[in-house]
Amino acid sequence: MTIRAILATTAVAALILAGCNKDEAELARMETPKSEAAMAGAPVQHAPGEGVQVEPGMGMPSPPEGAVQPAQNNLAGGVVPPPPPAGLTEDGTNVSLAGVKFTIGNDWKKVPTASKLRAAQYELPGPGGAGEAIVFYFGPGQGGDAKANIDRWVGQFKQSDETSPSQELNVATLDKDGMKVALVKTGGTYSPAAMGPMVPAGEPKADYALFGMVIEGGPKGSIFIRATGPKATIDAQTAALEALANSVAKAPAE
């Protein structure tokens, strides 16, 4: 059974699905809350700071040059240290990062990263115009948990129908090789977040979509992957994004 079936809009609150293939891990949990508020917990806050750069959607500020760098961080606030060298390697469509391996889409084009907080960035072709998939890695114990990041990503989207009182989304969790892969899919009008005081928030983009995932429990910390773009393009790339999530496994020890 594909993740597309898992993420399809449904009125069922929770389903347990078995994989059709012995190589595919059992789906651990599925939720389809109808609003962002249905996901428990208050929105995550981060501390303001002059000269602090924030990666859109991550709420992960990097300190200005020369700033004192704390040893620990969470998404709830504070200036974080620069991420460690990503150590990302690629062999065709096979990617390894922080002790985790996964497979990207055949037609994804790697492009220069727009921020030092990004481990990799890809352009996603599609009928609606180019989308993007961004891979984030901040190091062991860094980056916040899956729920905090999903809340933040979804918070950048609003229903295209402004009369709708809530943001619809679909979330699911997969068990993959002893790790948890949290998935989220939503759409609507996308308002990119600001990258600090020098780069304001982007103009709202109607008819956009999000397919995001957080890989937790990896040997060297969590990995965050966020794909956004015109809805038609993300829809066309859904099979590749599903395949990526299903391919997650621990990389051979170095």
Secondary structure, 3 states (H helix, E strand, C coil): CCHHHHHCCCCCCCCCCCCCCCCCCCEEEEECCCCHHHCCCCCCCCCCCCCCEEECCCCEEECCCCCCCCCCCECCECCCCCCCCCCCEEECCEEEECCEEEECCCCCEEECCCCCCEEEEEEECCCCCCEEEEEEECCCCCCCCHHHHHHHHHCCEECCCCCCCCCCEEEEEEEECCEEEEEEEEEEEECCCCCCCCCCCCCCEEEEEEEEEEEECCCCCCEEEEEEEEHHHHHHHHHHHHHHHHHCEECCCC
